Amino acid sequence: MRLSMKEKASYGLGAVGKDMVYMLSASYVLYYYQDICGVNAIAMGMILMAARVFDAFNDPIMGVVVAKTKTRFGKFRPWLLTGTILNAVILFLMFSAPPALNGSGLVAYAAVTYILWGMTYTIMDIPYWSMIPAFTEGGKERENLTTLARSSAGVGSALITVITMMCVMALGGGDERVGFKWFALIIAILFVLCIGCTCLNIREKSTVDMDSPSIGQMFQALIRNDQAMAVVITIVLVNCSVYITSNLVIYFFKYDFGGASWYSSYTLFNTFGGAMQILAMMLFFPLLRKFFSAIRIFHISICMAVAGYLALLVLAFTDMSNVFLLFIPGFLIFAASGMLVVLTTIFLANTVDYGEVRNNRRDESVIFSMQTFVVKLASGIAALIASICLAVCSLSSDTDAVSATAASASSVAGLRMTMTLFPIAGLLLAAWLFHRKYRLTDAKMEELANELHMRHGKTETHQ
């Protein structure tokens, strides 16, 4: 049975709210605690990285919990709604650090709230993406739903990228700390409303019954699914590269591009970038898909991103007088990022079918639990690299907007190279690994779909 427009819209709306929350945390938690609250950059980087290590155990366990769940509301929606409400509360608390806290007390508060945020996000995120294989019959329907969801997620991410600093300044009356508190509350409420709509209108339709795996069986299944592991590592490298830039770009505009109204240039750049990311998901990718395979588009996207980072590096060292010149690398990087987000999710969904054919298990929750983990792991690694850069370059809340424009040449050079050369290296490594390991071409996926159709047909006949 084909998905209705209402179901598609509800699923997409959930992605908008979900990624608004994620982008707010991924892009601004380091800035909030390090630049606004005054937490040491290295300490904050270690907190973010430690939280991701904790998620190494939390996420796979959640995948198994979802797989074992059996309720009259399905296996996905109860966890989706519960995780959303808890995560919304923690998000507000995370950006509401009590002003009286300082020193070790503030570090402890940041650590506890961020770890809890990661745990509760996992509770919601794993069942959301696990619904893709269970909600579709594979092939074009799955790819189209994935594209819709990722495009919607891109809208959510882009909205946060575009409006955050404007809203923070407006809500806080110029006080960024107060502004972030009220902005986080608004986003948390919108998040609950969006996912609530998803839970009301979505029903799983094609979940394959299976015995729930133990923790040991789950890791064994992942190890045996070489295609899933190849995609997982690729996602880590791609997202780590992108998140390094997203963590540092605000410092780039504040302390390098400079000026008292730096956030206006920052907002303008992000508005353009967010628009390009959405267009890439909704227009560029579907258009390219008519002429090229998903694998070929992946390599095209990597080349675009690398070219964009090289252009950004050249412009940063030659002409920083006009923000519109930065639109050139911005177009290449943001457009490539949008297509890569869609592609990696499609590739991961394909490994579910591959795993069922190879291992006789359709572990969608287990496979997609790895997506949540690796994306957050990449975020943690990127935050640690960014925090080390900030510490080495001596860029912190002690540097006001005036002195920032006259920051030492070595500091701004270090910032520029970290936000360009590290991503280039990560993307090239991802392309090399993916080329060597991933084998699920369009022809191979058609072959797997036919094999599964025959198996399921035989099963129904025997029943």
Secondary structure, DSSP 8 states (H G I E B T S, - for coil): ----HHHHHHHHHHHHHHHHHHHHHHHHHHIIIIIIS---HHHHHHHHHHHHHHHHHHHHHHHHHHHH---TT-SSHHHHHHHHHHHHHHHHHHT---TT--HHHHHHHHHHHHHHHHHHHHHHHHHHHHHHHHHS-SHHHHHHHHHHHHHHHHHHHHHHHHHHHHHHHHHHTT-HHHHHHHHHHHHHHHHHHHHHHHHHH-------------HHHHHHHHHH-HHHHHHHHHHHHHHHHHHHHHHHHHHIIIIII--TTHHHHHHHHHHHHHHHHHHIIIIIHHHHHTTS-HHHHHHHHHHHHHHHHHHHHHHHHH--S-GGGGHHHHHHHHHHHHHHHHHHHHHHHHHHHHHHHHHS---HHHHHHHHHHHHHHHHHHHHHHHHHHHHHHT-STTS-HHHHTT--HHHHHHHHHHHHHHHHHHHHHHHHHHHHH----HHHHHHHHHHHHHHHHHHHHH-
